[in-house]
Amino acid sequence: MNCFANEHSGEQAGELECAEKDLQGRFRAHPLIFAITMGLLAEVINSRLITTVRDSLGLTYDVSFELNLFDRLNLGWYVISVTSTPGKVHKAVDACKNVLRGLHGNKITPRELDRAKRTLLMRHEAEIKSNAHWLGLMAHLQATSVPRTDISCIKDLTSLYEDATIEDIYMAYEQLKIDENSLCLCIGIAGAQAGEEVTASVEDEQLVEGLHSVISVGRGSSTMTRPTT
């Protein structure tokens, strides 16, 4: 009896493992895989930026991570915008970089992923009543120049968010270029001190693909790069 039970239990475990691998394979073959995982990754990074740079360190009152992907090109870019005082802005930028690069040392937790899923699903449910959201979902569905687009890009959206795993999010994270040579930094000052000289040493200016970082008049600072797909 015990031998039979162990054998039966082993068969069930094997079937479950095969089913999980099949589900993961179908998920990663879906045309929306990159958009789904990148969207979840952006939510996780946004949450960590707010928790760390704003709440814990008190270096900013406004910080955000925005991801831009192209429909017809295999690349895109992201922008981290942070608003701070002139005396804290460089520390705020460094803190943002640390958060961006810290996902390997400080692993994404199931709780973070679940929160990101809920946020995006609630946003989808709220916006699905608008024509603009539907037009965005249906963009390029019949365009032969845009590969891997069909009606599944609409009907499978909810299930794809639910099926995404932490491993899938890290697959997307590996596509972001986060090294110093890939980042472009822009810092500006607004308000009463806008006309004063920005105290930034030449050593702090980074070269990005032959272009100097820009010190401009404006509010906040941003770092951005182009992720590959």
N, C-alpha and C positions, 0 to 999 in steps of 0.2 A: 504493500500500500504506500509506504513512504517513497519507494523508488518510483512508483507511478506518479505520485504527486510532484516529486522533484522534476521528473521528466516533463510532465505537463506544464509545470511552472516555467521551466526553461524554454519550452516552445512558445509560451505566451510572451515571455520577455524578448525572444528573438523576433516574433511577429511585430511587437510594439516598436522595436528598434528599426525594423525595416519600414514600418509605416512612417516613423518620424523622419527617416532619411528620404523617403519618397516625397513627403510634404515639403521638406527643406529643398529638395531638388526642383519641385514644381514652383516653389516660391522664388528661387533664384533664377529661374528661367523666364519669369514673368517680365513683360516690358516695363512695368512700373517699379521694379525692384530698386533701382537707383534713386528714383524720386522719393519713394517711401522711406528708405533707410536714411537718406540725406535729410529728409524732413524731421525724422525722429532724432537724428544726431544734432540738428540745429536746436531742437527744443531742449535737449539735455545740456548742450553748451550754454544756451541762454540762461537756463536755471542755475547753472554753476557760476556763471558770471555775476548774476544778481546776488546769489548767496555769498560769494567770496569777495568780489571787488566792492560791492555796495554795502552789504549787510555786515560782513565780518571785518573788513579792512577800513571801511568808511572813506574810500578814496573817490567815490562818485555818487551822484544821485540819479544817474541815467546811463545805462549800458545795455547794448543789444548786439546780437549776432544775426546777420542776415545773409542768406545764401541765394545766389542767382545762378540758375542753370539754363543752358540754351537747348532749344528743341532740335536745331539742325546742326549743331557743332558738338564735338566730344570734349567740351571743356566748360568751365564756368568760373565764378569767383565768389569769395565771401568777404564781408565787411564787418568788422567789429567797431562800433561807434561808442565812445565813452566821453562823457562831459564831466569836467572836473575843474578845480581851481588851478591857476598857473603853477602854484607851488607843488601841487600833487599830481599834475597830469602825467609826468614821466613815470612816476611810481604806479599810477593807474594803468598806463600802457603795459608796463612790465608785468603787472598782476594779470592783465588780460592774456598776455602771451603765456604766462605760467599755467593759467586755466586751460588754454587751448592745447598746450603740449602735455598737460598732466593726466590725460585720459588713460595712458598706459600704466602709470604708477598708481593712480587712484581710479580703479576700475569702475565702470558703469554698473550700478546696482539694479536688481529687478524692480525695486521701488521707483527708481528714476525712470526706467523704461516704461513702467505702467503709467506713471504720471504723464509722460510725453505722449503715450498712446491716447489717453483720455483727453488731453488737450487738443490734439489734432482731430480726433473723432468728433468731439463736441463742436469744434470749429467747422468741420465738414457738414455736420447735421444742421448747424445754424445757417451756413451759407448756401446749402443746397436749394433753398427756397428762392434764391436770386438767379436771374437770367445770366448775369455776368459769370457766376460760378459754373453754370452748365456750359457756357460757351468756352470757358477755360478748359473744362474737362474734355470737351469734344474737339479741341484744337488738333488739327492734323490727322484725325482718324482716317480720312480717305486720301491722304496725301501719300503717293508712292515714293516721294523723295524722303520721307521720314520713316525709317524702318521700325518694325516691331510695334506698330500701333493698330489696335482694333478695339472692338466694343468692350473687351475685358478691362480696358483701362478705366472704365466707369463702373461696371458691375462688380468687379473684384476689389474695389478700393478699400472697403471696410474690413473685409477678411484679411487683406494683406497687412493692414496696420495691426490687426489682432495676432497674426501669425509671426510677425517679425521677432527675432531673438536678439540678445545682446551680441552674439557672434556676428549676426548680420550687420549690426550697427558698427562694429569695429571693422568690418569689411569696407564700409563706406568711409570710415575715419581714415583708413590707410590711403585713400585717394586725395586727402587734403595735403597740400604742401605747407608745412609749418616751420621750415628752417629759415634762418635769418636772411639768406639770399633770395628767398621767395616772397618775403613780406615787404610791402610798401607802407611806409609810415608818413602820416600827414598830421601836423599839429598846428593849431591856430588859436589866437586869443581874441575874444570879443569883449565888449564893454569898455569900462574906463581905461583899461590898460592896453587896449587894442593897438595904440600907436607906439607903445614902448617896445624896446628891443627884446626879442625872445631870447632868454638865456639858455641856449643849447650849444654845446661844444661841437666842433667839427667831427670829433670822434664818434659822437652819437648818431650822426647822419649815416644812413645805410645806402649802399649801392644796390639797386635792383635791376638786373638785366641792362646795365649801362646807364640807368637813369638815377639821379640823386633823389633822395627823399625830399619832399616839399615842405617847407615851413611857410604856411600861408596864414592870411588873416581869416579867421572863421572860428566857429565854436566847436570845441571838442576835438577828438582825434580819432583816426581810424587806421586799422591795419587790414590789408587785403591781399589775396593771392588768387591763383587760378588752379582749382583742383582738376586733375585729369580723370577721365572716365574710361 
